[in-house]
Amino acid sequence: MAALAADPANAAVPAAGGSSTHQLVNSGASRLAFKVKSSNNTEYRLKPVFGFVEAGASAPLEITRLAGPPKDDKLVVQFAEVAADATDPQAPFKAGPAAGEVVIPVSAA
């Protein structure tokens, strides 16, 4: 069974702007593709938006907040199992629904 987790599980960034770095950890036995969606695309920039996480490994996710009014938002990391030779991390999300998702609460104060 595919399993993806975020470490740390939530983010706190200054409302005046700042960044937070997380690891997307794949504890499963298969390679995963991921897609990150934000509830606030005006103030948040994500790097990368799409990517791969090898089985038993992790991948960095950088959350950058631009200055804006303080509020609570969330990021949803959708994931799907992919073949070891897959080269396009966007392809599984165009083909159908994701296998699962991880929610990262983000608070800006």
PyMOL commands that set and color helices and strands:
alter all, ss='L'
color gray80, all
select helices_A, chain A and resi 91-95
alter helices_A, ss='H'
color red, helices_A
select strands_A, chain A and resi 4-7+11-13+18-26+32-38+44-47+50-53+58-65+72-81+100-108
alter strands_A, ss='S'
color yellow, strands_A
deselect
rebuild
show_as cartoon
